[in-house]
């Protein structure tokens, strides 16, 4: 057993409590801990039956197969209409099953001394019938072991059998009996380091009145424009998603040089886009692309087949966002508008499971403020707070989430706008809470350099490499700035000597043959690079830095700025 698993087991055995909540980051090995504890209780006859409750049908079979490794047989096919097979040590059921017939499950539990393992216990609050059913069914269990990697919810639905304590501010806060967070797991080498690659770019769309808009992902925008720019980027018919999928595939091929069976997962918003993404990937991949849709039969089998194969890509909607064990997943594309802390943490949890020392994971995502904030604070420990839901605190982000999470086919949304396309641009890398700016277009040498990060690096090596590259970029740009100022001084001196107006652009632009249409995009990229650097150093969102520069220098949003206004903001941020 891993050190944390043994420590948690020792803590449980010290008092053998009726209720025990173990919080461990996704990929840390909660299943192994729980089944080892179950095996001990069965062996010393403290319990006569083991009952595991899980969120999905797929996980029933996953738990049953894992139990075999510790010598336990758990029936994954038990239904509300069947009797318990005495040949098994116990059963595996879903929260939905329990909610539909809690009295049946109470009878099964109370018939023999039972250990109830509640996997991803926060799901017990998903519906009142689920929470009430779980309480009714298992109130008389001998022991209840609750497990979760994300012990929080975005609402005030109380989680059954979880202890809540006053926080001194009028709120009730969930309390775990044992906690093993991502930071600890990363230090111990139990999980992989995750590098987030945030892609920006200019999105363009037309509203129902025929007016066209353009906005850059990641810049301060109102809720409506941010949501539409976000959706435009995720449109499979545009340029953004194919470019990001190409970059993700390049990264996967790089990793497979070191890890031959490394796989990739695209998490899509809905069935239609999932299939469209799969078609794009099929043109890139040399192996079949698995499509997993939770509402189709055979989904569990397709996940298992992909897990056991060496195929390159799988595309799914929500089914694999939680609890599904595919250890070889090493590259992810977060192509969904779901942005709650709970969903994000569980989705990223699919990529952190470590198999050997030095494996790294890469997750590609849109450069949207709410996602960047979640990526920067992935290691943050959260608890479930009643009366203080875990959701973005800024009003505009509440509006953004509501808009972004709406289905595109909702009646009041049909025809409201038309996507015109979006350019994909690697904007920044996020690792261990720090942001490393890039600001270069997709396909550039610098992006290729980042996509070629070695596939076998431990957490400290990843941090050292990213910092080294960031310093090299800063040194190169400082040298460019020094040369620019020298040229500008020479031009000024020449104008003074000649007594004539200097024709053409000043050296503050770039090369003499650069046109205004070329200069402004370059300056926008440079501004976003500087914003990324400042945001990383100040530990503040990119949008806040853009807003600060605009307040200080004046002028319109970045997309509408002149070259001179862009240079002013760059200079302001460099001085700051």
C-alpha positions as CSV (number, residue, x, y, z in Angstrom):
1,X,0.0,0.0,0.0
2,X,1.0,3.6,-0.5
3,X,2.0,5.5,2.6
4,X,-1.2,7.6,2.6
5,X,-3.4,4.5,2.2
6,X,-1.7,2.8,5.2
7,X,-2.0,6.0,7.3
8,X,-5.7,6.3,6.5
9,X,-6.2,2.6,7.3
10,X,-4.4,3.0,10.6
11,X,-6.5,6.0,11.5
12,X,-9.7,4.1,10.8
13,X,-8.5,1.0,12.8
14,X,-7.6,3.2,15.8
15,X,-11.2,3.8,16.6
16,X,-13.3,1.8,14.1
17,X,-15.9,4.6,13.8
18,X,-19.3,4.1,12.3
19,X,-18.6,6.9,9.7
20,X,-15.3,7.7,8.1
21,X,-14.8,10.2,5.3
22,X,-11.6,9.8,3.3
23,X,-10.8,12.6,0.8
24,X,-8.0,11.8,-1.7
25,X,-7.2,13.5,-5.0
26,X,-8.4,11.7,-8.2
27,X,-5.8,9.1,-9.2
28,X,-4.4,8.6,-5.6
29,X,-5.9,5.1,-5.1
30,X,-9.1,5.5,-3.1
31,X,-10.4,2.2,-4.5
32,X,-7.4,0.2,-3.3
33,X,-7.6,1.8,0.2
34,X,-11.3,1.0,0.5
35,X,-11.1,-2.6,-0.7
36,X,-8.1,-3.3,1.6
37,X,-10.1,-2.0,4.5
38,X,-13.1,-4.1,3.5
39,X,-10.9,-7.2,3.2
40,X,-9.6,-6.7,6.8
41,X,-13.1,-6.2,8.2
42,X,-14.4,-9.3,6.4
43,X,-11.4,-11.3,7.6
44,X,-11.8,-10.5,11.3
45,X,-15.6,-10.9,10.9
46,X,-16.3,-7.3,11.9
47,X,-18.6,-7.3,8.9
48,X,-20.4,-10.0,7.0
49,X,-21.3,-8.1,3.8
50,X,-19.7,-5.4,1.7
51,X,-21.9,-2.9,-0.2
52,X,-20.4,-0.4,-2.7
53,X,-22.5,2.5,-4.0
54,X,-21.2,4.3,-7.1
55,X,-22.4,7.1,-9.4
56,X,-22.6,5.2,-12.7
57,X,-23.3,1.7,-14.2
58,X,-19.7,1.6,-15.6
59,X,-18.2,2.0,-12.2
60,X,-20.2,-1.0,-10.9
61,X,-18.1,-3.4,-13.1
62,X,-14.9,-1.4,-12.4
63,X,-15.3,-1.9,-8.6
64,X,-16.2,-5.5,-9.0
65,X,-13.1,-6.2,-11.1
66,X,-10.9,-4.3,-8.6
67,X,-12.3,-6.3,-5.7
68,X,-11.1,-9.5,-7.2
69,X,-7.5,-8.3,-6.7
70,X,-8.0,-8.3,-2.9
71,X,-9.9,-11.6,-2.8
72,X,-13.4,-10.1,-2.6
73,X,-16.3,-11.0,-4.9
74,X,-18.9,-8.3,-5.4
75,X,-21.9,-8.8,-7.6
76,X,-22.2,-5.9,-10.1
77,X,-25.4,-7.2,-11.6
78,X,-27.6,-7.0,-8.5
79,X,-30.9,-5.3,-9.3
80,X,-33.8,-4.0,-7.2
81,X,-35.8,-7.0,-8.3
82,X,-33.3,-9.7,-7.4
83,X,-32.1,-11.3,-4.2
84,X,-28.5,-11.2,-2.9
85,X,-26.5,-14.1,-4.2
86,X,-24.9,-15.8,-1.1
87,X,-21.9,-16.8,-3.2
88,X,-20.7,-13.2,-3.2
89,X,-19.2,-11.2,-0.4
90,X,-21.5,-8.3,-1.3
91,X,-22.9,-6.1,-4.1
92,X,-22.2,-3.0,-6.1
93,X,-25.1,-0.6,-6.8
94,X,-25.7,2.9,-8.1
95,X,-27.1,5.9,-6.2
96,X,-30.0,5.9,-8.6
97,X,-30.8,2.3,-7.7
98,X,-30.8,3.1,-4.0
99,X,-32.9,6.2,-4.5
100,X,-35.6,4.2,-6.4
101,X,-36.0,1.6,-3.7
102,X,-34.3,2.6,-0.4
103,X,-36.3,0.1,1.7
104,X,-35.1,-2.8,-0.3
105,X,-31.5,-1.7,0.2
106,X,-32.1,-1.1,3.9
107,X,-33.3,-4.7,4.2
108,X,-30.2,-6.0,2.4
109,X,-27.9,-3.9,4.7
110,X,-29.6,-4.8,8.0
111,X,-29.9,-8.5,7.2
112,X,-26.1,-8.9,8.0
113,X,-23.5,-6.7,9.6
114,X,-22.5,-4.6,6.6
115,X,-19.7,-2.2,5.5
116,X,-21.1,0.4,3.1
117,X,-18.6,2.1,0.8
118,X,-20.0,5.3,-0.7
119,X,-17.9,6.2,-3.7
120,X,-17.8,9.8,-4.7
121,X,-20.2,10.6,-1.8
122,X,-20.9,14.1,-3.0
123,X,-23.3,12.5,-5.6
124,X,-25.6,11.5,-2.8
125,X,-26.8,15.2,-2.9
126,X,-27.5,15.3,-6.6
127,X,-31.2,14.8,-6.0
128,X,-33.4,14.9,-2.9
129,X,-34.5,11.3,-3.6
130,X,-30.9,10.2,-3.8
131,X,-29.9,11.9,-0.5
132,X,-33.0,10.7,1.4
133,X,-32.7,7.2,-0.1
134,X,-29.1,6.8,0.9
135,X,-29.9,7.9,4.5
136,X,-32.9,5.6,4.7
137,X,-31.0,2.6,3.2
138,X,-27.8,2.8,5.2
139,X,-28.7,4.3,8.5
140,X,-28.3,0.9,10.3
141,X,-25.0,-0.1,8.6
142,X,-22.2,-1.4,10.8
143,X,-19.7,0.9,9.2
144,X,-19.9,3.6,6.4
145,X,-16.8,4.5,4.5
146,X,-17.4,7.7,2.3
147,X,-14.9,8.4,-0.4
148,X,-14.4,11.4,-2.7
149,X,-11.8,13.3,-4.6
150,X,-13.8,16.5,-4.6
151,X,-15.6,16.9,-1.2
152,X,-17.6,19.9,-2.3
153,X,-20.7,20.9,-4.2
154,X,-21.9,24.0,-6.0
155,X,-25.1,24.1,-4.1
156,X,-26.5,23.7,-0.5
157,X,-27.6,20.0,-0.8
158,X,-26.2,18.4,2.3
159,X,-24.2,15.3,1.7
160,X,-25.5,12.3,3.8
161,X,-23.3,10.8,6.5
162,X,-20.8,13.7,6.2
163,X,-19.9,15.7,9.4
164,X,-20.5,19.4,9.2
165,X,-19.0,21.9,11.7
166,X,-19.5,25.6,12.3
167,X,-16.8,27.8,10.7
168,X,-17.3,30.8,13.0
169,X,-18.9,32.8,10.2
170,X,-22.4,31.2,10.3
171,X,-21.6,28.5,7.8
172,X,-21.5,24.7,8.1
173,X,-18.3,23.2,6.6
174,X,-17.8,19.5,5.7
175,X,-15.0,17.8,7.7
176,X,-13.0,14.8,6.4
177,X,-11.4,12.2,8.7
178,X,-8.4,11.8,6.4
179,X,-7.3,14.1,3.5
180,X,-4.7,13.5,0.9
181,X,-4.6,16.4,-1.6
182,X,-3.2,16.8,-5.0
183,X,-0.1,18.8,-3.8
184,X,0.8,16.0,-1.4
185,X,0.2,13.3,-4.0
186,X,2.4,15.3,-6.5
187,X,5.2,15.6,-4.0
188,X,5.0,11.8,-3.3
189,X,5.0,11.0,-7.0
190,X,1.6,9.4,-6.7
191,X,0.0,11.6,-9.5
192,X,1.4,13.1,-12.6
193,X,2.3,16.8,-13.0
194,X,-0.3,18.4,-15.3
195,X,0.7,21.2,-17.7
196,X,-2.3,23.3,-19.0
197,X,-1.9,24.8,-22.5
198,X,-4.3,27.7,-22.8
199,X,-5.2,28.6,-26.4
200,X,-6.6,32.1,-27.3
201,X,-7.3,33.6,-30.6
202,X,-9.8,36.0,-32.2
203,X,-13.3,34.7,-32.5
204,X,-15.8,36.2,-34.9
205,X,-19.6,35.8,-35.0
206,X,-22.8,37.5,-36.4
207,X,-25.8,38.2,-34.3
208,X,-29.5,37.8,-35.4
209,X,-29.6,41.4,-36.5
210,X,-26.7,40.7,-39.0
211,X,-24.1,42.7,-37.0
212,X,-20.7,41.1,-36.9
213,X,-18.5,41.0,-33.8
214,X,-14.9,40.0,-33.1
215,X,-13.4,39.3,-29.6
216,X,-10.3,37.7,-28.3
217,X,-10.6,34.7,-25.9
218,X,-9.1,35.7,-22.5
219,X,-9.6,39.4,-22.8
220,X,-12.1,41.2,-20.5
221,X,-15.5,41.0,-22.2
222,X,-19.1,41.1,-21.0
223,X,-20.7,37.7,-20.2
224,X,-22.5,37.5,-23.6
225,X,-19.5,38.2,-25.7
226,X,-17.3,35.9,-23.6
227,X,-19.8,33.0,-23.9
228,X,-20.2,33.5,-27.7
229,X,-16.5,33.7,-28.3
230,X,-16.1,30.6,-26.2
231,X,-18.7,28.7,-28.2
232,X,-17.4,30.0,-31.5
233,X,-14.0,28.6,-30.6
234,X,-15.5,25.2,-29.8
235,X,-17.4,25.0,-33.0
236,X,-16.0,22.0,-34.9
237,X,-16.8,23.7,-38.3
238,X,-14.4,26.6,-37.5
239,X,-10.6,26.8,-37.5
240,X,-10.0,26.9,-33.7
241,X,-10.8,23.3,-32.7
242,X,-9.0,21.7,-35.7
243,X,-5.9,23.7,-34.9
244,X,-6.0,22.8,-31.1
245,X,-6.7,19.1,-31.9
246,X,-3.7,19.1,-34.3
247,X,-1.6,20.6,-31.5
248,X,-2.9,18.1,-29.0
249,X,-2.2,15.2,-31.4
250,X,1.4,16.6,-31.9
251,X,1.9,16.5,-28.2
252,X,0.5,13.0,-27.9
253,X,2.9,11.7,-30.6
254,X,5.7,13.3,-28.7
255,X,4.7,11.6,-25.5
256,X,4.3,8.2,-27.3
257,X,8.0,8.3,-28.1
258,X,8.6,7.7,-24.4
259,X,5.2,6.1,-23.4
260,X,4.1,4.0,-26.4
261,X,0.6,3.4,-25.2
262,X,-0.1,7.0,-24.1
263,X,-3.7,8.0,-25.0
264,X,-5.7,11.2,-25.5
265,X,-9.2,12.2,-24.4
266,X,-11.4,15.0,-25.8
267,X,-14.2,16.0,-23.4
268,X,-17.0,17.5,-25.5
269,X,-20.2,19.5,-24.7
270,X,-22.7,17.3,-26.5
271,X,-23.2,14.3,-28.7
272,X,-23.2,16.2,-32.0
273,X,-19.9,18.0,-31.4
274,X,-18.3,14.8,-29.9
275,X,-18.9,13.0,-33.2
276,X,-17.6,16.0,-35.2
277,X,-14.4,16.2,-33.2
278,X,-13.9,12.4,-33.7
279,X,-14.1,13.0,-37.5
280,X,-11.4,15.6,-37.3
281,X,-9.2,13.4,-35.1
282,X,-9.7,10.4,-37.4
283,X,-7.8,12.4,-40.2
284,X,-4.9,12.8,-37.8
285,X,-4.8,9.5,-35.9
286,X,-3.4,6.3,-37.3
287,X,-5.7,4.3,-35.0
288,X,-9.5,4.2,-34.7
289,X,-11.1,7.0,-32.6
290,X,-13.4,5.8,-29.8
291,X,-16.6,7.8,-29.3
292,X,-18.2,7.3,-25.9
293,X,-21.7,8.6,-25.4
294,X,-23.4,8.0,-22.0
295,X,-26.9,7.7,-23.6
296,X,-25.8,4.9,-26.0
297,X,-25.7,1.2,-25.1
298,X,-22.2,-0.3,-24.9
299,X,-20.5,2.8,-23.6
300,X,-18.9,0.9,-20.7
301,X,-17.5,-1.7,-23.1
302,X,-16.0,1.0,-25.4
303,X,-14.2,2.6,-22.4
304,X,-12.8,-0.8,-21.3
305,X,-11.7,-1.6,-24.9
306,X,-10.0,1.7,-25.2
307,X,-8.3,1.3,-21.8
308,X,-6.9,-2.1,-22.8
309,X,-5.8,-1.0,-26.3
310,X,-3.0,1.2,-27.5
311,X,-5.3,3.4,-29.6
312,X,-4.5,7.1,-29.7
313,X,-7.8,9.0,-29.1
314,X,-11.2,8.8,-27.3
315,X,-13.9,11.4,-27.5
316,X,-16.6,11.6,-24.8
317,X,-19.3,13.9,-23.4
318,X,-19.6,13.6,-19.7
319,X,-19.4,9.9,-18.9
320,X,-15.6,9.7,-18.4
321,X,-15.4,12.9,-16.4
322,X,-15.5,11.0,-13.1
323,X,-14.4,7.7,-11.6
324,X,-13.4,6.1,-14.9
325,X,-10.0,4.5,-14.7
326,X,-8.0,4.8,-17.9
327,X,-4.4,5.2,-16.5
328,X,-2.8,5.6,-19.9
329,X,-4.6,8.9,-20.6
330,X,-1.8,11.6,-20.9
331,X,-3.2,14.3,-23.2
332,X,-6.6,16.0,-22.8
333,X,-8.6,18.6,-24.7
334,X,-11.2,20.4,-22.5
335,X,-13.6,21.2,-25.3
336,X,-16.7,21.8,-23.2
337,X,-18.5,24.8,-21.7
338,X,-19.0,23.0,-18.4
339,X,-17.0,25.1,-15.9
340,X,-18.0,24.4,-12.3
341,X,-15.1,23.6,-10.0
342,X,-16.5,20.1,-9.3
343,X,-16.7,19.1,-13.0
344,X,-13.3,20.6,-13.9
345,X,-11.6,18.9,-11.0
346,X,-13.1,15.5,-11.9
347,X,-12.4,16.0,-15.6
348,X,-8.7,16.8,-15.0
349,X,-8.6,13.8,-12.6
350,X,-8.8,11.5,-15.6
351,X,-5.2,12.5,-16.6
352,X,-3.3,12.6,-13.3
353,X,-3.0,8.9,-12.5
354,X,0.7,8.0,-12.4
355,X,2.0,4.7,-13.7
356,X,5.8,5.3,-13.7
357,X,8.1,8.0,-12.4
358,X,8.4,11.0,-14.5
359,X,5.2,10.8,-16.6
360,X,3.6,14.2,-17.4
361,X,0.1,15.1,-18.6
362,X,-0.9,17.9,-20.9
363,X,-4.4,19.4,-21.0
364,X,-5.4,21.9,-23.8
365,X,-8.2,24.3,-22.9
366,X,-9.7,27.6,-24.1
367,X,-8.2,30.8,-22.7
368,X,-11.3,31.7,-20.8
369,X,-11.0,33.5,-17.4
370,X,-13.1,31.1,-15.4
371,X,-11.1,28.0,-16.8
372,X,-7.7,29.7,-16.3
373,X,-8.7,30.5,-12.7
374,X,-9.6,26.8,-12.1
375,X,-6.4,25.6,-13.7
376,X,-4.3,28.0,-11.6
377,X,-5.9,26.8,-8.4
378,X,-6.2,23.1,-9.2
379,X,-4.2,22.2,-6.1
380,X,-6.5,24.2,-3.8
381,X,-8.2,22.2,-1.1
382,X,-12.0,22.7,-0.9
383,X,-14.7,21.6,1.4
384,X,-18.5,21.7,1.1
385,X,-19.8,24.9,2.7
386,X,-23.5,25.3,3.3
387,X,-24.8,28.8,2.8
388,X,-21.7,29.7,0.8
389,X,-21.8,27.7,-2.5
390,X,-18.5,27.0,-4.3
391,X,-19.0,29.0,-7.4
392,X,-17.3,32.1,-9.0
393,X,-18.0,35.2,-6.8
394,X,-18.0,37.8,-9.5
395,X,-21.4,38.5,-10.9
396,X,-20.3,38.6,-14.5
397,X,-18.8,35.1,-14.1
398,X,-22.1,33.8,-12.7
399,X,-23.7,35.2,-15.9
400,X,-21.0,33.7,-18.0
401,X,-21.4,30.2,-16.6
402,X,-25.2,30.3,-17.0
403,X,-24.8,31.4,-20.6
404,X,-22.0,29.0,-21.5
405,X,-23.6,26.0,-19.9
406,X,-26.9,26.4,-21.8
407,X,-27.5,23.8,-24.5
408,X,-27.0,25.3,-28.0
409,X,-30.3,23.9,-29.1
410,X,-32.4,25.5,-26.4
411,X,-35.4,27.3,-28.0
412,X,-34.5,30.8,-26.9
413,X,-31.0,30.3,-28.3
414,X,-31.7,29.0,-31.8
415,X,-30.5,31.5,-34.4
416,X,-29.4,34.0,-31.9
417,X,-25.9,34.2,-33.5
418,X,-23.8,32.6,-36.2
419,X,-20.3,31.5,-35.7
420,X,-17.9,32.9,-38.3
421,X,-14.7,31.3,-37.1
422,X,-11.8,31.7,-34.7
423,X,-8.0,31.7,-34.9
424,X,-6.1,29.4,-32.5
425,X,-3.1,30.8,-30.7
426,X,-1.1,29.3,-27.8
427,X,-1.5,32.0,-25.2
428,X,0.0,30.6,-22.0
429,X,1.1,27.6,-20.0
430,X,-0.2,27.0,-16.5
431,X,1.7,24.7,-14.1
432,X,1.6,24.5,-10.3
433,X,-0.4,27.7,-10.0
434,X,2.1,29.7,-12.1
435,X,1.4,31.1,-15.6
436,X,4.1,31.1,-18.3
437,X,3.3,33.4,-21.2
438,X,4.0,32.5,-24.8
439,X,1.9,34.8,-27.1
440,X,2.8,33.2,-30.4
441,X,0.6,31.9,-33.2
442,X,-0.1,28.2,-33.6
443,X,2.5,26.6,-35.9
444,X,5.4,28.9,-34.7
445,X,8.7,27.6,-33.6
446,X,8.0,28.6,-30.0
447,X,4.8,26.6,-29.8
448,X,6.5,23.6,-31.3
449,X,9.1,24.0,-28.6
450,X,6.5,23.8,-25.9
451,X,4.6,20.9,-27.5
452,X,7.9,19.0,-27.6
453,X,8.4,19.1,-23.8
454,X,10.0,15.8,-22.7
455,X,7.5,13.1,-21.8
456,X,9.3,11.9,-18.8
457,X,9.8,14.7,-16.2
458,X,9.0,14.8,-12.5
459,X,7.2,17.8,-11.0
460,X,10.3,19.8,-10.0
461,X,11.9,19.2,-13.5
462,X,8.8,20.5,-15.2
463,X,8.8,23.6,-13.1
464,X,12.6,24.2,-13.7
465,X,12.2,23.7,-17.4
466,X,9.3,26.1,-17.7
467,X,11.0,28.7,-15.6
468,X,14.2,28.4,-17.7
469,X,12.3,28.9,-21.0
470,X,10.3,31.8,-19.5
471,X,13.6,33.5,-18.5
472,X,15.0,32.9,-22.0
473,X,11.9,34.5,-23.6
474,X,12.2,37.5,-21.2
475,X,15.9,38.0,-22.0
476,X,15.2,37.8,-25.7
477,X,12.4,40.3,-25.6
478,X,14.4,42.6,-23.3
479,X,17.2,42.5,-25.9
480,X,14.6,43.3,-28.7
481,X,13.3,46.2,-26.6
482,X,16.9,47.5,-26.1
483,X,17.6,47.4,-29.9
484,X,14.3,49.1,-30.6
485,X,15.1,52.0,-28.3
486,X,18.6,52.3,-29.9
487,X,17.1,52.4,-33.3
488,X,14.5,54.9,-32.2
489,X,17.2,57.2,-30.7
490,X,19.2,56.9,-33.9
491,X,16.1,57.9,-36.0
492,X,15.5,60.9,-33.7
493,X,19.1,62.0,-34.0
494,X,19.0,61.7,-37.8
495,X,15.8,63.7,-38.0
496,X,17.3,66.4,-35.9
497,X,20.5,66.6,-38.0
498,X,18.7,66.4,-41.4
499,X,15.9,68.8,-40.2
500,X,13.4,66.8,-42.1
501,X,10.5,64.6,-41.2
502,X,11.3,61.0,-41.0
503,X,9.4,59.2,-43.7
504,X,7.8,55.8,-43.0
505,X,7.3,54.1,-39.7
506,X,9.5,54.6,-36.7
507,X,11.6,51.7,-35.5
508,X,9.1,51.3,-32.6
509,X,7.1,49.2,-35.0
510,X,9.4,46.5,-36.4
511,X,10.9,45.9,-39.8
512,X,10.6,48.7,-42.4
513,X,8.5,46.6,-44.7
514,X,5.9,45.9,-42.0
515,X,2.5,47.3,-42.8
516,X,0.0,48.6,-40.2
517,X,-2.2,45.5,-40.7
518,X,0.9,43.4,-39.7
519,X,2.0,45.6,-36.9
520,X,-1.3,45.6,-34.9
521,X,-1.6,41.8,-34.6
522,X,2.0,41.6,-33.6
523,X,1.5,44.2,-30.9
524,X,-1.6,42.4,-29.7
525,X,0.5,39.2,-29.3
526,X,3.2,41.1,-27.5
527,X,0.6,42.7,-25.1
528,X,-0.8,39.3,-24.3
529,X,2.6,37.9,-23.6
530,X,3.4,40.7,-21.2
531,X,-0.1,40.2,-19.6
532,X,0.6,36.5,-19.1
533,X,4.0,37.3,-17.4
534,X,2.5,39.9,-15.1
535,X,-0.5,37.6,-14.3
536,X,1.8,34.8,-13.4
537,X,4.0,37.0,-11.1
538,X,1.1,38.8,-9.5
539,X,-1.1,35.6,-9.1
540,X,-4.0,37.4,-10.7
541,X,-6.3,36.5,-13.7
542,X,-5.3,37.7,-17.1
543,X,-8.5,39.7,-17.5
544,X,-7.7,41.7,-14.3
545,X,-4.3,42.7,-15.8
546,X,-5.9,43.7,-19.1
547,X,-8.4,45.8,-17.2
548,X,-5.7,47.4,-15.1
549,X,-3.7,48.4,-18.3
550,X,-6.8,49.8,-19.9
551,X,-7.7,51.9,-16.9
552,X,-4.2,53.3,-16.7
553,X,-3.7,54.0,-20.4
554,X,-7.3,54.7,-21.5
555,X,-8.7,53.7,-24.8
556,X,-11.0,51.0,-26.1
557,X,-10.9,47.2,-25.7
558,X,-7.7,45.6,-27.0
559,X,-9.4,44.4,-30.2
560,X,-10.1,48.0,-31.2
561,X,-6.8,49.6,-30.1
562,X,-4.5,51.4,-32.5
563,X,-0.8,50.5,-32.6
564,X,0.1,53.5,-30.4
565,X,-2.5,52.5,-27.8
566,X,-1.1,48.9,-27.7
567,X,2.5,50.2,-27.3
568,X,1.4,52.4,-24.4
569,X,-0.2,49.4,-22.6
570,X,2.9,47.2,-23.3
571,X,5.1,49.9,-21.9
572,X,2.9,50.5,-18.8
573,X,2.9,46.8,-18.0
574,X,6.7,46.4,-18.5
575,X,7.3,49.3,-16.1
576,X,4.7,47.9,-13.6
